Amino acid sequence: MTKEKFLTLRWNNILTLGFGLIMLAYVGFVISTSALSDVIAFIGLVLIGAVY
């Protein structure tokens, strides 16, 4: 396995889609429920945004 095999447009699209769907699921969960406080929800968004 070489680095060039994984640094392709296809892998970039797959990773972007995967991380984007995780972010959208989290945002949908936070907006639709009040299970998390506002501060915890904001911290979660910041952490996901920093990783993404």
C-alpha positions in Angstrom: 0.0 0.0 0.0 1.4 3.4 -1.0 0.4 6.8 0.0 -0.6 7.7 -3.5 -3.2 4.9 -3.5 -5.1 6.6 -0.7 -4.6 10.2 -1.7 -7.1 10.1 -4.6 -10.2 12.2 -5.4 -12.4 9.2 -4.7 -11.1 8.7 -1.1 -11.3 12.5 -0.5 -15.0 12.4 -1.6 -15.7 9.4 0.6 -14.1 10.9 3.7 -15.8 14.3 3.1 -19.2 12.7 2.7 -18.6 10.5 5.8 -17.5 13.3 8.1 -20.2 15.6 6.7 -23.0 13.1 7.4 -21.7 12.7 11.0 -21.8 16.4 11.4 -25.3 16.7 10.0 -26.5 13.9 12.2 -25.1 15.6 15.3 -26.6 19.0 14.3 -30.0 17.3 13.7 -29.9 15.6 17.0 -29.0 18.8 18.9 -31.7 20.8 17.1 -34.5 18.3 17.5 -33.9 17.3 21.1 -33.1 19.1 24.3 -31.1 16.2 25.7 -27.9 18.3 25.7 -27.4 21.7 27.3 -26.6 24.6 25.1 -23.0 24.8 26.3 -22.3 21.0 25.8 -23.9 21.1 22.3 -21.7 24.1 21.4 -18.6 22.4 22.6 -19.5 19.3 20.6 -19.9 21.4 17.5 -16.6 23.1 18.1 -14.8 19.8 18.6 -16.3 18.2 15.5 -15.5 21.3 13.5 -11.9 21.3 14.6 -11.5 17.7 13.6 -13.3 18.0 10.3 
